[in-house]
């Protein structure tokens, strides 16, 4: 399909691991101005650091379970739509997130969601698709205990007891916007937390996030900031970036403005 749209495909390669992906991108970026990566949010997060601050453009073909990152870019969730974007879309510079020195494409989770991400294996996602997250959530939902959390940004501080923290560099968290006003070009982080301790409250949070109603639930806090966000949890909690496990807290999260060159839909990103 790329060739049919006038793009000269120098090489096409399938990879099985993140290590192979990184090796292939490093090799390709010395030879061509555009590299297309086909995969989901975890695959893209593994790749974006290799594109950051370089004169090479990323083309995205979504083929994951949820594909939040490609939704941020206004890319249709089909191979045909993605190829059209690569061939005739707009090249833009967008922001990347960074946590403890590691780049991420779209969002970061701390707490129960990070535990769910750790348990949602590739075979499970292959067999169940989006239902894999629900299947993987059962044990963490039953076992996870609330933790004391302190967030600091700028001169502000928030302390609460919760099950999770979500920090987004883009707009989408799953299939829904975490905040309709968020964009991947504004240099801001969007933060969502809820002061909660019971399992019923946790369940209502999941429901609200699934419906895009997270602003309306009791104890919810949702804000955007240009400042780095520091998160300390007691006891220490797992971190996941775009569904991929990445160590434990404490976490320092910031935005790297205009770090990535990527092909996007022609509509402005704040309208996708």
N, C-alpha and C positions, 0 to 999 in steps of 0.2 A: 504493500500500500504506500509506503514511503517513496519507493521508486516510481510508482504510478503518478505521484504528485511532484515529480521532478527533483527529488532529493537523491543525490549520489550516495548510495550505501557502500562505504568502504569495507566494512566488516560487520558481521552479526555473530554474536556469541552467547551461548547459554551458560549460566553459572549456577552452582548448587549451594555455595556458602558465601557469607559476607566477605571472607578473606579473598575468595576468587573474584567477587564483585569489585573490591577495592583494587586488586591487582589489574583487572581488565580496564578500569577507569583510568588508573595511573598511566597505563600503557597508551590508551587512546588519546588522552588529553595532550600528549606531545605531538599528535599527528593531525587532529581534526578540530574544527571550531565548534562542532555540535555533537554531543553524546546523548543518545536516547537510552533511558533506563526504564524497563518494564517491570513493575512490581508494586507492592503495597507500601504503606506508611513506614514500616520497619525497614524495608529495602531502601527507601529514599533517604531515611535518616542515616543509614549506613554509608550512603554515597555523598551527601551534601557537603561534608567537610572537605572532600576532594575537589569540589567546585568552588569553594569559598574564596573570594578575592582573586580569582583567576579569570583570564580572558578566554574562557570556554563556556559554552551555553548548555544548560541541561534541558532536555526534552523529556516529558513525563508521559508514560503510557500506563494508566492505572490497571492493575490486575490483582489487587489485594482483596481483603475482606471488607474493608470500609472505605479506604481511599480518601481520608479527610484532606490530605495535602493537595491532591489534584482538584478537589472541590474548591479549595481556596483560590486556585488558579483559574477557575471558571471552565475547567476542562470537562467535556461531556464524558460520561462514564461508559464509553464504548471504545473499542479500538479505532473505529472509523473517526469518531469525534476527536480522539486524542491525536491521531495522525493529521487531521485537518488543522488542529492547533499548532502542531509542530511545523507544518508546511506553510500555513498562511496566518498564523496568529501574530502576537506582538512580543518581542523580546523585552523583558523588563528586569530591573534589579529589585529584588525583594529582600526582606529581612530574614535573618536566621535567629533562632534561639540558641543559647549556650548555657549549660549547667555544669558547674565544676570543671570547666575547660573543654567540655564535649559539646559539639554542635548538635542541634536537633531541628527538624524541619517544621513541626507543627505544634505539638503540645507535650506537656510533661505532667505525670501524675505521681503523687506520693501517698502511700498508705494502701488502702484495700484495693484500689484499681491497679496499683503496681503489682500487688500480689496476684491479682487475676491475670494480668499480662504475663507474669512469669509462668503461670499454669496453662495459658492458652498456647499450646504447642502448634507447630506447623502441621503435623498430621491431623490434629483435632480441627484446625481451621479448614484443612483440605476436605475432611469428611463432612463437617457440619456447616461450613460457611459462617455467616454472622451469628448463628446459634452457638458457635463454639464458645463465645464469651459468656453466654448464659450458663453453659455447662461447666465451664471453668470457674464460674463465680460461686458455685454452691458451697464448696468447702471454705473459701475465704470469708464468705458472708456469715457462715455459722461460727467460725473460729476467731475472726478478727475482732480485736478489742479497741475501743477508742484510745487516742493518745493525746497528750498535752502538746500543743503546737504553738510556736511563736513565730510570727512573720514580721520582718522589718523591711521597710522600703523608704528611701529618703529619710525624713525625720519622724516617720510614723511607725507605730508598733501595734500589733494585734495579737492577743493571746486568747486561745480558745481550746476546747476539747472537741475532737472531731475524729472522723474515720478517714478523711482524705483531703488532699489539696490538689487542685487542678490549675496549672499555669499554661496559658496558650500564647504562642507566638502568632498564630493565625486566627481565623474566624471559626472554623469547624471543629467540634468535638464529636466524633462519630458522624452521624448523618445530620446533626442539627448545629446551628451556630451557638457557640458558648456565649457570644454577645453579638447581636446584629450589627453593632457599630464597629466591631473589630475588623482590622485589615492587616495584611502582611506587608504593608509598605509604610506604616506610620511610625515605626520606631518604638512601639508600645508593647508591653506585656498585659494580658488580661488574666486576672486571678479570680478563682471561685473557691470559696470555702463555706462550710456550714457548721455552726455550733451545734453539735449533735453527739449523743452518746448511745442511744438505743437502736436496736435493729429495725424497729418500725420507722424511725426517722431516716435511717440509712436507706430503707426500701423506698420511702417517699422521695428521697433525693434522686435515686436512680430513675424513678418514674418521671420526675420533673425534668431531669436532663434529657430523657428520651423524647419528651414532648416539647422541649424547648421552653419550659415554664420555670426554670430554676430561680428567676428573680422573685417569684411570688411566694416561695415557701418560707416559713418562719425560720429565723436564725441564719438565713443565707446572706453572704457578703459577695458582691461581684464588683470589681473595679478594674480600671486600667491605669498604667503608670509607665512613665519613661525611665523610672529608676530601677536599678537592680533589686531583686527580691531575695532576701535571705530567709531560709526556713530551717528552724531547729525543732526536732521532735523528740519527745521522751515517752517511751523508749524510741530508739532510732527506727526509722521506717524505710521500706524499700522505695526506690525511685525507678520509674520507667519513662522512656522517651518514645513517643509514637508507638506504644505497645511493645517496646523492647526493653528488657531489664537492664538497669544501669546503677548498681551499687546501692548505697543507703545514705540517709541524711547524716550530717547537715548538708544543705544545698544552697548554692549561690547561683541565681538565675538572672540572665540579662539578655538584652537584644543586641545583635550585631547588625546595624542598619545597612541595607543595600549590599549585603555580602554575597548574594547569589544571583547569577544571570540565568534566567529561565524563560522558556516559551510559555506564554499565557494566552487566554482568550482575548479577543479584541475589546470586549466590554471592560470598563474600569474595574479594578479588583475590588473596590469598595461597593460594587453593585452585584458581585457574583453571589 
